[in-house]
Every structure is written in structure tokens, then in C-alpha cells.
Amino acid sequence: MSVGAAKWPDWKRTLTRNLGLDNPLSHLPYAKGAPFNSYSTQHNPTCLPDTRVDLLKEIYNWADGQDERCIFWLNGLAGTGKSTIARTVARRYFEQDRLAASFFFSRGGGDVSYASKFVASIAVQLAFNIPSLYQHICDAITERSNISSQSLRDQWHHLVLRPLSKHDSNGCPSSYVLVVDALDECDDDNNIQIIVQLLAEARSLETVLLRVFLTSRPEIPIRSGFHKVPDAEHLDFVLHNISPSIVDHDISLYLEYNLRAIGQERCLDAGWPGREIVTRLVLSASGLFIWAATACRFIHEGKRFAVKRLDTILHSSSNVVTAPEKHLNEIYVTVLKHSIYPNFTDDERNDQYKMLKHTLGSVVVLFAPLSIGSLSRLLRVPKQDVDQTLEDLSAILNIPEDQSRPLRLHHPSFRDFLLDKERCSDPNFWVDEKQAHRTLADSCVRLMLTSLKQGVCGIYAPGALVADIERSQVDQYLPAAVQYACLYWIQHLQKSDIQLCDYDQVHQFLNVHFLHWLEALGWIQKVSEGIHAIASLESIALASDCPNLYAFIHDMKRFALYSRSAIEQAPLQVYYSALVFAPAMSIVKRQFEGQVRRIKRLPAVEKEWNATLQTLEGHTDSVFAVAFSPDSKLLASASYDKTIRLWDAGSGAPLQTLEGHTDTVSAVAFSPDGKLLASASIDKTIRLWNAGSGAPLQPLEGHTDLVSAVAFSPHSKLLASASYDMTIRLWDAGSGASLQILEEHTDLVSAVAFSPDGKLLASSSFDKTIRLWDAGSGAPL
């Protein structure tokens, strides 16, 4: 290790002491549970000595060598040990001061199940782990104070790639490893593909060699992401294709190690349980480390009944080779059955089954994890009842000693098992997913009914800004269970397939608490998410044939869109400017106008909502053109400020700013398949962008004057551009290659369009003509 590297821990201590509210890093939305060594996952294991030897050697050789492939993708089926390997790799390079950062995704894990905090969390870790980057990252945050609200691509380039490109090794290692685990558990398939493509950009770095170790199941979104990454940039390893004898050997070592520890703790015979028993257990594991881990936890949890529990596993497991999933099902059923005390009466046993399904059903369908206390509050069940129901399930649940911390599943395969009626064949344990969501939706609404009010955070000044209020005050008045209810009640309704009706519980809640709910969303900075939720609720109401409720929800959406910006900045404005300036006939205004206070003379307002849903602001010069994506979810705008902006069409929230043109952007167009965005500019170029990630693909150069218009063919394979150089050019949209130049106009060409069948191309010009062309050959017609 170099002298510079030896000093790094001191750097980290210094930075930690100095990280206060004034530090730019404190403004990034950091996921505390993301790093491999986070407090919440500190008990998760790494590989035992002499296990995974050949695989780890291959990973380390790749990470330490000069292989041009910057990504090592370890993919495998559920339960095959991917996360344990990822923690082992992260631990090795952390101890060598060569771990750039790590992010361990977990579905239903709150912050670590969403892509929104991925880049920011990586950036914060980079600042601490690579001292030379600290100031560069702080400067990047200061330069763009709203960077965390921009696209993943913008965040990645601004907070990660650009600082890394300025890295000065100064005697310290210039090769680092970034570990990303369980990417398949990220919340959104589109974000998964974007992250894969962004990670591949590590190869472009010249000042540092960044190795990306990535694990996941071989799911379609990830495979699709890699289809867009050249083979020369990633090395793929299929974990479940390793020789069964090697896997069984490693599982055997794992079982021997853990059972030996249990035997010593319980003062059992030195040879317990013996080679024959371990061999039988290995057979039952069927290559799944998660089976072995669950079995060991179950036995250990039995304390003085450890031997009896081992016998239970042996007798409940098949002694023949079957699909690995079947063995996993068996051990999960075994653990669940042992949580039901045999001495209960039939009535008591039935009550226990109901409580177990109610609690576990909620745990496995939560959109973000909750502590036992928060879960009991949400479900309106005494905390001691939840404690007692779950106390014998530590083999499948991570129940933290600090009960303020969230409850988590040890492995996502348990969720898959519990919600699958064929796999979980015992009706006492199977959870009806829709019913579980229905229960949680009802629980969320009931909790909000008793918790929400005007001035819910103890703040009553109409102009109070979110930026001026300590987050601790918000969390004090809006505890985790209430925040969860505000964020996810509509998602649970949607997943439950429930039918709404006029004046039902939902209608009554909204009639009283709609403004209170918007205020709460403002304090927790989730107004845009609330607008999307309202749109989802509107769809449910439309399908449920409840005209009065539908009309109210539709007006709610107009109200929220109209006042989003004000509520995001000063949540109490929902009762003031938002209500005051709403149209006179707004259903929301008429319902809540009695809450308008302190305003003696109300201004004149429109009678009805006009056609304007909201005004999108952000460009710094005139806007020249706009275009919607084919799925209507995105809006692109082109401006004289030389940028293209992408907006969430549902909420109006700004998503990202695309920069690259050196002059006014004159036109934008999405490809019909929604994958590409083309922009034209006075700088005489056309630029292609990945519509999902905003990543620039390539500039198309050839025109000798400004480009006035662009259009994609219906099959998205061709791009046509019109220019003031009096020509139309046809381009291959996939490769960017110039195909043909169409020259017949005698003055500036102003517009182009393909026919719906893709056979014809039309162009218009200042020469007072429209020309038709054969789109295939380019021949004038």
C-alpha cells in the first residue's frame, strides 16, 4: 500500500467531523442503507474462507488487471449467493482503500429500492473514499444546487464522471471498484436499463480505471440494458452454471462452519451433527445458499431445541433430487409452522394464523420497510402482538435489535414464495396479494384520518419555506408510519383492484383531508409523487363508475398541477394562494373555501379552470419547439438557450436538461418506438439522444446551414432533416450514418414529414412548393 493510501482513514475522519448542514454533500439525498457495510445490514455475511475460491480469483484478477471490459456482471438465480459474493468483493477493496462506492438494492427497502438516490449515494461515498474527489464533488453540487432533481444521466455525468475525470492520483491508487448488488430489485425497469448504460460509461474515463462489479438475476430489463452495451465493455458470469460439485462443496463448508458454531454455543458433542447429516443437508439445499442460510438461522433460533429443529428440517425435506425451488418452499413452510405453538387451542391457533397472515402479508407487500413500531401503528395492532407474532421468524426476517430500525426480509425469495399459491400450498400461510394491499390501503386511510390537519408540523406561518425547516421537526410531527401512509395509500388501492364508489371511505377522506394531505406531501417533499398518485386514483374512479368522486378527483388533479410549485416551496400555501386563486367553480375550492383566512379582500378569479393545466418554467431564453413522447409520459422542449429539457408530462416536474448544441435548438422529435429523441439546431447539426436516460448518442453533421426540422419514419429506422441549405438529408437512426441528400428545392427547406405507412416523405420550402419523395430510394415524385 502506498504512503498516500495509508493516510486515507485520517482523511475520512476529518471529512466526517466537518460534514455539517453547510457542507454541500449534506444536500444530496443519500440512501444510508446502500453501502455494503451500512448499519442496517452489518450482520449480513461474506464468503467463508475456502469457498467460492475460483470465482473470487476470477473477479479479483479482472478487478486488478488491465482487462478493457469495465463491467463484471455476475448473474444467477434467486438464492445462489450473489449478494454474499458482492459483500465479499466490496469488503476486500474497502480494506485495500480501493472501494469507490457500493449500492445494495433491495426491493421494498425504501431508499435502496429506488433509483432516485443511486447516483447521489455513489457521489457521497466517492467524496469520502477518494479524497482528491471531495472538493470536485462539493463544487459540482454548489454549481448545480438542483442536481438531485435532474435525470440520472445528468447526475451521473455531473456528480460522478466529471469529478472522476479530474482525479489526481498523487501516489494513491488510480484503480477503484464500484459494487452494485441486486440491480434487478430496483423499482423501475426503465431505470434499470439506464443504470446499466451509465455504468458502461466508466470505460470513457482516462484518469482513473473504474471497475464496476454488478450482480442481479438474469431479468429481461438488465439483459435489455446490456444489449445496448458493446460486448467489449462487459464480462458476464452465470453463477448457476458453476459445476454442481463446486457449489455443493462450498455449501458443505458453509453448513459445517455454522453448525459447528451452534454446537459450541449449545455445548453439543464435538462431532455434531456429523458428515452424513451435512451431506443430507447439502442434498436438500439443491445448490441454493439461501436454503442453507435459512436452515442455519432456524436451527440457531431454536436455542436448546437446536437438535430437534435439525431433525425437523431433515424430516420435512425431500430426500430426492428435485427442483431447487421445491426445497426452498419446504424450509419456508417448516419455519412458518414452528412459529405456531403446538399447545394452542384450535381457536387460539386460528387467531395466530390470522395474525401471522395479517402481519407477514403486510411486510411482504410494503413499498418501503417499516420498523415494528411503525408497522404496529399502521396496522392498528398493539406492538407487543406484532413482536410476539414475529419473534420466532428471525430465520426469514431480519428483526433488528434497535426496534426503531426497519424490519426486512432476509431474502426476496420469501416474498415470492408467500404470494404464490402454488408454492405456498398451505392456506394458513398463503397471502392473497390483492387482499394484503386492500388491508394496507384501508390502514393508511384510517391513519391519515386521525393524523392529518392544517399546520400538521406545528408550523402556521403561510410563508414558511420547506428549505428553512429542520427535517427532524417534520419527522417528529409526521412519523414514519404517517409518511408511509401519505406516500403509498393510493398505490395500495391500485394494487388491490378495489372498486370505488361515491361517498365511500376514500371520498369522505378526501372531502375532509385533501388539503391536509397535500400539505403533508409538501413537508416531506413528495408533491410530484402525489400528483402521479392522484392521476392513478382518477383512473380507478373512472373505471369504478362513480361520477361524483371522479369529478372531485379530476378537480383535485387540476388544483395540484396548478399549485405544485407553490406547495413544494411553502406547503401552507395550499390554504392560501392555491385556494384563493383557484377558479370560483373549482370543486376543491368550494369544498374548502371556509379555510381561507387572513385575507379580507379576495381577488377576482376565473369561473372555471381554463385549458392551461400548468406552466413549466426553467428555460432561460425563448422556447422554440415542443414534442411529446409516444407514450405521452415525457415532454421535450427546445430553446434559444441551446438546451433541450425533458419534463414529466404527468406532474410537470423537470426531469433533465440535455446540453450539447452550441446554438439555438430549433426542433425536437421522439422516435415512434420512444427510444430516441432527435434535436435540430442553428449550429447546423442534429443530435440523437437516448430518450430514457438522456444520454447523448452522436451528433449528425453534414448540413451547411441551420437545421430547421427533423422527423422519424414510422418504423423509427430513418431520420429526415430539413435545412436552410435547401436540402433534406436522410440518416440511419440507429448508426447515425448519412444515407442520402435530397436536392430539388430552390430555397430554404422549412419542414419534413413521413407518411404513416413510411413510404413517402414530404418537404416544404420557402420556394413556395411542397415536394414528395420516395422514402426508400429518395427519388423525387
N, C-alpha and C positions, 0 to 999 in steps of 0.2 A: 504494500500500500504506500502511496506517495505521501510526502510530508503534508501537502495541501489537503489530501483526503483525511489525514489524521485530525486535522483541525475542524472538520465539518461539524461534529457534535457540539462544539462550543458556539459555532455559528447558529446552530438550531436553537440552543438555549437562549442566546441573545435575542434572536428574532422572536421567540415565543414570549419573552418578557416584554418586548416592545410592541407586541401586537395588540393595540387598543382600538377604540372606536374610530380614532382619527387615521388609522392605518388603512390605505386603500384596499388591502386584502380583506378587511372585515366587511366590506360592502359586497363581496361576492357570495352568492348563495351556495354555501359549502355543505355537502352531504357528509355528516360526521361518521356515518356508518359505512362509508365507501372504502376506506383503506383496509388492507388485509389484516392489520393489527389494531382495528378500532376496538373500543371498549366493549361494544355490544357483541362482538364476535371473537373475543380474546380466547375463548375456550375451544374454538374450532381447531382441529388437528392439522399437523403437517405429516408428510410421509415418514413412516418409521425407517430407521437405518436398514439397509439391505433390501428395501422394497423399491419398486419402480426404477431399478438401477439403470437398465439400458435406456429407458425413455428419458430419464433425467439427464443422463450423459448426452443424449442427442440434443436435448433442449439447451444444455449448457454449452455444448460445442457450437451450436448455432448462435447463441447469445454472445459468446466470447470471440467468435471468429469474424470473418470478413464476408460471409455469405451475403449476396446482394438482396436476398429476399428479406424484407424488413418485418414481415409478419409471420409468426408461427401460430397456425390455427390448430389447436387441439380440440377435436370434436368427438363426441361419444354419446351413447345413450344415457338416460337418467340413471343415476346411482353408480356409475362406473368410476367415480373418484376424481372427476375433473377439478373440482374446487380444491380438494386437498393438494393436488399437484400444483395448482395455481398458487396456493398459500406457501407451498414449499419453495417454489421459484421466487416468489416475492420476498420471502424471508432470507433466502441466500443473498440476493442482490441488495437487500436492505442492509444486511450485515457487512456487505462489501462497499457500502456507500455508493452503490450504482443503481439503486432503485429510483427511477424518475418519479413514478407515482403508481397507484393501484386503484382500481374501482371494481368492487364486487357487487354486481347487480343481484337483486332478489325480488322476485315477483310478489306483490303485496307488501313490500318492505318500505313503503312510503318513499322517502327521498331517493333510496337506492333502487327503486323500480322505475324511476322516470329519467328520461334523457336530459331533462331541463337543467339538472345540476352536474351533469357529467363533465363538461369542459371546465366549468368554474372549479370543481373539486380537483381536477387534474392540475389546473393552474396554481391553486393554493399549495398543493403538495410540491410542485416544481419549485416554487419560491423558497420553500423550506429545505428541500432536498438538494438543490443545486444553488449554492449561494450566489454565484455570478448572475443568476437569472432574477434574483429578488427585486432589484431596482427596476429592471426592464419590465417586469410584470406589473409592479406598482405604477410605473409610468404609463403603461398601456391602459390600466384601469382609470387613472386620472384623465387620460386623453379622451377616453370614451366612457363617461360615467354610467351610461345606459347599456353597456356592452352585454350584461347578463340577460337583457330582454331581447337581444338580437339573435339571429339564426345560429344554429350550431356551427355552421361553416364560418360565419363571421367571428364567433367566439374562438373557434379553433385556430384560425389564422392570426387573430389579434392577440390572444392570450397564451397561445402555446407555440405555434410555428415561428412567429416573428421573434419572440424572446429567445427561443432556442437558436434561431439563426444568428443571434448576436452573442452567443455563448463564447466566452473566452476561457479555455480550459486552465490556463495558468498553472500547469503542473498537475491539475486534478484530472480524473478520468474523463475521457471525451466519449465514452460509450456507456449508454444507460438502457435500462429495461423498463418498459411500461407494461403493467399486468392488468388485463381486463378480463374479468371472470363472469361467466353465465350471461353473455350478451343476449341470449335468447329470452332471458327473463326481463328485458327492457320492455317498457309499457307499449310501445308503438312500433309496428312492423316497418313503417317508413323511416322512423328514426334509427332503427337497427341498420338498415341499408346505408343510411347517411353516415353513421358512425364507422362502418366498415370502410367506406370510401375515404373518409377523413383520416382514419388510421393509416391507410396506404400512402397518404401524402408524406409520411415520415421519411420516405425514401428521398424526397427532394432536399432534405437538409444537408448542408455541406460542412458546417462547423461542428457537428456532433452526429454520432451514429446512434440513432434511436431504434431499439428493438422493441417490437410490440408482441407480447405473448397473450394470445386471445383464446378463451375457451367458450364452448357452447354446445348445445345439442345441434345436430345437423338439420336445423329447421330451414324451411324454404326462404324466409326473408334474408337469412345470413348467406345461404348459398346464392341467392339472387344478388346480394351485395358483392360477393366475390366474383360473380360473373362479369362485373364491370371493372374488376381489378386485374391487370395483366398477371398471367401465371408467374412471370419473373419476379413478382413482388411479394408472393406469399408461399409458405411451405405448409402443407396440410398433413396432419397426422390423425388417423382414425383410431381412437382409443379402444373401441370394442373389437377391433380386428387384431389386437395383440394375441399371440398364441395363448389359448386357454390354460396351458400348463404354467406359463409365466404368471398369469393373473391369479390362478389358484395358489401358487407358491406365495405370492405377496399377501393374499387374503389369509393364508395359513399363518404367516408371520404376524399379521395384524391380530388375529384371534389369540394366538399364543401369548403375545405381549399383554393384551388387555385382560385375558382370563387369568394369567399369572398374577397380575396386579390385584385383581379381585380376590383370588385365592389368598394372597398375602394379607390383604386387608381383613378378610374374614377368618384368617388363621386356619385355612384348609390344608389338606395334605400337600406336600411339596410337589407331587406329580400331577395334581388335579388340573384339568379334567382328564388328561391323557391323550396320547396321539390318536387313538381310534375315534374319540369323541370329536376332536378337532377336525379330523378327516370327514366325519359325517356333517359337521357344520359347514365345511368348505363346499361340500356337495350341495347342501341346501342353499348356499349363497348364490350359486349359479353365476359366478363372475361379477356379482354386484357388491361393491364395497359398502353401499348404503345398507344392505341386508346385514352384513357383519357388524357395522356400527350400531344399528338399531338393536341387534341381538345383545351386544355387549352392554349397551346402556340399560336395556331391560333387565338383564341379569344383575348388573351392579345396583340398580334401583331396588332390587329385592332384598338387599342387605342380608339379614340372617337366613333369608329364604332363597339365597342365590342358587344353591344346588337344585332346589325344587324348580326354580324358574328355568334353569338349564334343561332339566328333564321335560318341562312343559314345551320348550322350543323343539326338542328332539322328537317328541311325540306328535307335535302339531305340524311338523314339516314333512313334505313328501320325501320318500327315500329313493325316488326315481328321478332321472334327469328329465325335467320339463322346462317350459319357457321360464326364463328368469322372473318375469312379472308375476307368475303364479306363486313363487316362493316369497316374493315381497308382499303379496297380498296376505299370505298365511301369517307372516310375522306381524304385520299390522293388526290383523284380527286378534292374534294372541295377546298383543299389548292392550288392545281395547277391552277384551274380555276380562283381563286381570284388573282392570280399573273398576269393575263391578264386584262389590263384596259378596261372597257366596252366602253369607249368613243373613242377607236381607230377606224380608218377606216379599211375596210376589208384588204387592203394591209398592213397597219401597224400591224394589228392583226396577219396576216400570217408571217410577219417578226419576230414578237415577239415569235410566236410558234416555228419558226425555230431556233431562238437564244436560246430559252429555251431548246429545244431538244439537240442542239449542246453543250450547257454548262452542263446541267444536265447529258446528256449521257456520257460526258467525266468524270464527277465527279464520277459516279457510276461504271465505268469500270477501273478507275485508279488503278494501282497496289500499289501505295503509295500516301497518301494525299498530296496536294499542297496548298499553300496559294493562295488567289485570284490573287495577283500579278504574282506569278509563273504560275498559270493556264492561265492567260491572255497572258503571254509571250509565253507559249507553243502553245496555240491555235491561236496566232497572232490576238487577238481581243483586242481592247482598254480596259484598266482596268475599266474605268467608265461604259462601256457597260456590263461587267460582274457584276459589283457592282449593276447596275440598274436591271439587269435580276434576280438577286438572292435576292434583298433587301426585297421582300415580302414572302420569303420562309424560314424564320427563324423557322417556326413551324416544318419543316422537316430537316433543315440544321443547323448545329452549325457554325454560322458565327462569328468568334472571333472579339472582338473589336480591338485587336492588329492584324492588317492585315498582319503582317509578319508570323503569325502562320497559320497552315494548316486548310483548310476547311474540315469539317467532316459531315457525316450523323448522325442524332440523333439516328437512329436505322437501323440495316441492313435490316429490313423487307421492307424498302422503295426501296432498290436496287432490292430485289426480285420482288416487285410489278412493278417497272418501266420497267423491262426487260421481263416481262411475258405478252404476247399479249392477253391472255385470261383474266388476272386480270386487266390489264390496257387497257381497251377496247376502249378508246378514242384515235384515231390515231394521234391526235395532241400532245399527251404526250408520247405514247409508244415509247421506244427506241429499235431500232434494234441493238442488242449487237454486231453482226459482223461488221455492218457499223460503230458503235461507235469506235471499235478497229481499223478499217481501217482508220478512220479520225485521230485518235491519232498516228497511225504509220506514216502517212504522215506528221503530225505536228512535230513529233520527228525528222524525217529525215531532214525536212526543217530547224529546229532549229539548228541541228548539222552542216548542210551545212554552216551556217553563223557564227557558234561559234567556231568550232574546227580548230586548226592549230598547227604547231610544236612549242613547248615551250608555250603551252596554259596557263600555270600557271605563266608565266613570269620568268621561270627558263630555262637556256640554257646550263648549265654545264652538260656534258654527264654522269658524275658520281654522280650527285645529288641523294641522297637517300630519299625515302619516309619518313623514320624514322626521318630525320633531318629537314623536312619541317613542319611548323605550319599548322594545319588543317584550321585555319582561312584564310590563304593565298590561299589554294586550293578552299575553299568556295567562296572567293572573285572573283577568275578568272573563276571558274566553278559554277555558281549559281544553285540553286535547280532545276530549270526547265531544265537546260542543263544536270545536273547529272541524272535527271529522264530520259531524252531522251536517254542518253548513256546506261543506265541500261535496259530500257524496250522496246526500239523500236522493237526489234525482237520478243519479247513476244506479242506485239500488232499485229504484222504481222501474227504471228502464229494463234492467236485467230480470225483473220479476214477471214481466209480461202482464202487469196488472192493468185492469180496466178502470179508468177514472169516470166519475160522474159528477154532475152539477151538485154543489153544496156538500160534497163529501169531506173527509178529513183534510185532504190536500187543499180543497177550495177554501175551507174555513181557516186553515193556517195562513194561506196567502192573503185572505181578506183582512187579517189582523197583523200579520208579521212580515209582509213582503218588504217594506222599507227597512224594518229591523234587520232582516236577513241581508239586504244589500249593504247596510251599514257595517255589519259584521264582516262581510266579504271584503269591504274596503279596508278595514283594520288589519286583516290577515293577508291583504294584497292579492286577492284572488277574484277580482271583479270580472276579468275577461273569462275566466273559467265559469263563473256564474252565468254569464251571457250565453255561453255554449250550453250550459245545463238548462237554461230557460228554453232554448231552441229545441232541445231534446224533449222537454216537458210539453212544449207546444205540439210536437209530433205525436206524443202519446195521447194528448187530449183530442187531437184531430181524429185519430183512429178510434177513440172511445165514444164518439158521437155525444159530446157534452157541450152544447153551443155556448152556454153562459161562461163556463170555466175556460173554454177555448178562447173566447173573446177577451177575457181578463188576462190570460197568459200572453196572448198576442200583444195586448197593450203593454203588459209588463216588459216584453222584449223591446218594443219601441222606446219605452221610458228608459230602460237600462242602456240601450245603444246611444240614445240622445245624451245621457248624462254620465256615460262611462268615465270620461276623462276627469270630470269634477269629483266624482266619488272616489276614484283611485287616489287623488291627491288629498282630498278633505272629505272623509266619509260622511260627516254630519251634514254636508251639503245636499244629501239625499232628501232632507226635510226642508231645505231652503231653496237654493237656486233650482235644483232639479224639479221640485214640486211646483214652485212659483212659475217657472217658465214653460211648464208642460201645457199643452192645449187645454182649453176650457172643458172640452168634452172627453178628455182622456179618462178612461175608467179608473186608472190608478189615482189620478188627481182628484176625481170626485169621491173616491173611497177614502182618501187620506187628507183631504184639504183642511180638515179640522186641526191637523197637526202643524200647520203653518203658523208660526209665532213670530213676534217681534217686528213684523212688517205691517205698518199701519196702512200703507197705500200700495196695493198690488198693481203691477204693471199690466198693460193691455197685452193679451196673447192671442195667438191663432185659435180658431174654434176647434179645428181638427188637426191631427197630425198631417203634415204635408208629405210630399213624396220623398223628401230627404230623410234617409234613415240616420245618417251621421256624417260628420265632416272629418276627413282624415288629413291630419297635418303632420309635416315632417320635412318635406322638400324645402330647400332654401331658395328656389327660383321657380319660375313658371313650370307647370306640368303640361307636357306636350301630348301624351298618349296614355291610354289605359287598356288593359285586356284581362279577361277572366280566364282561369284555368278550366279545362273541360269538365271537371267535377264541381265547379263553382265554389271551391273552397279557398282558392287563392285569387288575389287581385294584384296585377303588376302595373306599376306606373312609371312613365318615362319623363324625365325632366331636363330643363335647361341647366340644372345644377350638375349635369354629367353623370347622374346616378339613375339606377332603376331601384324602386322599392317594392318589396313584396309585403302584402298585408293579409291578415286573416279576414276573409270576406264575411265570416260569421259574426265576429266580435268587433272588427275594425282595428284590432291590435296590430301594431307594426311588427313584422317578423324579421326582416333583414334588409340590408342595403347592399346592392351589388355595384361594386366600383371597378372600373377598368377603362371605360371610354374617356377620351381626353377632350371631348367637346359635347355639345348638346345631344341628348338621346332623343331621337325623332320618332321611333316606333318600337312597339313590343308585340310579340305574338307567342302564344303557347302552341306546342305541337298537339295534334288531336289525341295522341296517346298520353298526354300530360307529363311526359318525361323531360321535355326540353323547353327552354324559353329562349327566344331569339330577340335580340335588340339591334336596332339600326341607329347610326349616329352621323352627325355632321362631320365627325373625324374620318369619314369615308370607309368605315369598317362596319361589319356585322359581328356581333359576339353571340356565341352559344353558351348557355348555362344549364346546369342540372337543375330542373325546376323544383326538385325536392330539397336538395341541400344548398342550392345557390352557388355551387362550385362552378368556377369558370372552366369551360371545356377548351375552346380555341377561338381565336379571332379569325374571321374570314376576310381576307384582303384581296383587292383587285379593282374595285371601283376607283375612278379618278376624281369623283366629286361626291358631295354628301349623299348618303343613302336615305331615301325618303320613306320606304315601306318594305315590310317583309311579310311573307305568308308561307305556311307549311302546306304540303299536299295532304289529302285526307288520310293517306296511309303513313304519314309522318316521315317518309323517307327522303322527300325532296324539300328544299327551301328555295323560294324565289325572292329576289331582292330587286327593288326599283331604285334608280339613282338619277341625280341631276346630270350625270354624264351621258344621258339619253339612252342608256342600256338597261336591260333586265339580265340578271345573272341567275343561273340555276346551280344549286350546290347539293352535294350529297350530305344530308343532315347528320348522318352517322359519323362520317370521316371528316367532313368539312371540305372535301375536295371540290374544286370548281369543275362543273360539268360542261356548261355551255354559256355563251354570251349571245343574247338575242338583240339584234340591231336592226331596227326598222323605223323607230320614232325619230323625228327631226327636232325635238325639243325635250325639255326635262320630263322624266317619267315620274308620275306622282303616286301611282298605286298599282298593286298586283293582287290577283285573287285566283285560286284554283276552283274549278267546277267541283261539285260534290262527288262526282264519280272519279275525279282525279285525272281525267283525260285531257281537259282543256285548261289553258292559262289565259287570263285576261289582263291587259295592262291599259292604263290611262295616261294621258300625256298633256303637257301644255301646248302640244301641236294641234290640239282640238280633236284628237282621234282616240278611239279605243281599238286595241288590236287583240285578236285572238291567235293563240299559238297551240300547236300540238305539244302537250306537256311531256310526252315521251321523247319526241325527236327534237323539239324546239323549233319545228318548221312553222313559219307564219301561215295562217289560214286566211 
